């Protein structure tokens, strides 16, 4: 499970961010004071508010990382074609250092500096971490979608509506998956107006992974979080990331050029990611 942090690193080179906003004078939203809302209702409203995301093109995202007392600043770009491909490019001082390609069946990491790459199947990752790992999970996390780790490919509303229990707080709803993902419980924090504010994965004693979304902005008719903060922790090893999206286009069609894999030497994943 120590390698759970390495999956966090894959997410770290991704998107998001925070743009400055005018100070709002509106009172904060609250959940209904005299009404108990069901998990089914909340899930239904979240799904209803989620517009289709066929294409997401993050041209620039500033990223601050902290891992094992080491701090990094990188600039990344992310291209997502729904259900088809995620391509992440990581640049340092204007030079592309790392490229991550996620396909429905495999995940590739290209170390541009050392001309090497690794290839992993999601079945291998699932066995490694003891819980469901899939292309769809990565896509859902990067696009602020509601999903189930134990059944991430199930998009039918009826299945998701029946999958969660609920706790209603004054400022948000917390829904928890009834079925555990391995030894972990999957949670979502939902705002009173049914935006996903956070998702987390907890075991019996601590929070292993959390992703927080904020600074939502309307992009081509889609509310998208312009700030994403990721935190991973296992046995005292912490991994933190703050992502700031500077430029993004949504649902404007594009194509992703193929990668010439023959230019790289194949190595194990552990040879590329930091220990």
Order of alpha helices (4+ residues) and beta strands (2+ residues): alpha-alpha-beta-beta-beta-beta-beta-beta-alpha-alpha-alpha-beta-beta-beta-beta-beta-beta-beta-beta
